[in-house]
Amino acid sequence: MERVSTRSVLKEALFYTKADNKVICELCPHRCSIREGAYGICKVRRNTGGRLFSENYGVLSAIHFDPVEKKPLYHFFPGKLILSLGSVGCNMKCKCCQNWQISQTGANDFPYRKSYVPEEIVEIALSRQNNIGVAYTYNEPTVWYEYMLDTARLVHEKGMKNAMVSNGYMSPEPLQELTGIIDGFNIDLKAFNDRFYRSQTGAKLEPVKETLKFLSQHNKHVEVTNLVIPSLNDSLGEFTEMIKWLAGELGNNTVLHLSRYHPMYKLEIQPTGNEILSKFYDEARRYLNYVYVGNTSIKNYQDTQCSGCGKTLIRRSGYTVECIGIDISGKCIHCGTKVIVRN
């Protein structure tokens, strides 16, 4: 079934307008003005003949069955598998990107690409027992929006689940299109100041906040990841401001993943110490019921305790998951509090 792709795949893009001799991409807040033959910031959307084309439709850099916890999603079908897809390109330029080999390249420049049509993805997803559906991840799914949309619709029609792991930098209209077919989101909230976003990602903070509010208002399952980087976004005061905002705008049951930074790509800052992660964990728990620490082995910081009665409901060790206090509907067996998505 797998086919090696020797060239990029063209698909006319959604969400763009024409202006003079350029096209304006309206997929994300960058709103790139792209001249003939040129690309947007993402490196995969090109003006050809006055029309905007996505060059990575069906072009995958990775396709794997992963534990859903790896996304990370801890309150979305824990213990299950999810078929995870990645393509190439990104609308951010994060200096610490762990997947920079696929995010900071174009479809024609990545040598290991594979080609799948959406129908093949659905067939693969259905082939594995314990698999709940498809996750769009590894690089930013926004920049392969058309392929994600077509695939997610077919997955949804088959009664399976869709999950999107994203930086949240998307315009409202395309985001609206996804709300009926994407079931779970993990959004990366990289910091809580615009200066960090501009200097470290080439983007802005406010559109990410708007995405989070939009998803919450549409009752989507949302988990948030914050990568803690020493000297760049490890101010306790700023962190507290972020946590208060999450609790106020999304609710205190918002799931937060604190992630330990390691030197990667263009950043050589030393790894995040466990002391600051523990401090941030304790601070976040003052306002949020469900906080986890990842990319480290701090004991018990991956377990789930019920917000109603405090009993441990899920134990985690790496990607080994033991559900000990959750019923089939996702409620605590001790007090009936709804904790996870399980149906």
GILINDA-V482271 format. One line per field, one symbol per residue. phi: phi as a letter, one per 20 degrees, with the letter a starting at -180 (. if undefined). psi: psi as a letter, one per 20 degrees, with the letter a starting at -180 (. if undefined). Layout:
phi = ???
psi = ???
//
This chain:
phi = .fcfeebfdebffembcdblecddfdfcfflfedfgnddfgfmcdcecmmceceedfmedebbbecfffffecddclgneebfddcdcnaeccffdgedffdedbdfeeeedfcdcegffffffgfedfmeeqcddbmdffgecgffgfffffffffeneddccdbemecfffffgfefeceeccddeefacbfffgfedcmccfgfffffffffffelefcdddceedgmdbdffffffgfffffffedofegeddedfecgbldddffgfffffffffgfffffcdfcccddmbdffmedfddffednffdcdccmdeccedbcefendffecnffccecb
psi = hppppirqppppqqmqrqocjrqopjhrihlpoprpirrrhijioqookjqpqpjkojophqoqpqphhihpoiknlqirqpppqqcqrqjrlpijpikhhhhlrrhiipikqqppqhhhgggghiipqjpicppoagrohhilggggggghgggghjjrqqqpoqijmqqgghghhihiiphqpoponhrkqhgggghiijaqgghgghgggghghjkqopqppoooopigkkphghghggghgghhhiqijpppopppqqpqdjpjqqqpqhghghghggghihhqhopqprkrkppjjiqpqpigiiqphpppocjppooikpaiijqpihijppgrpj.
//
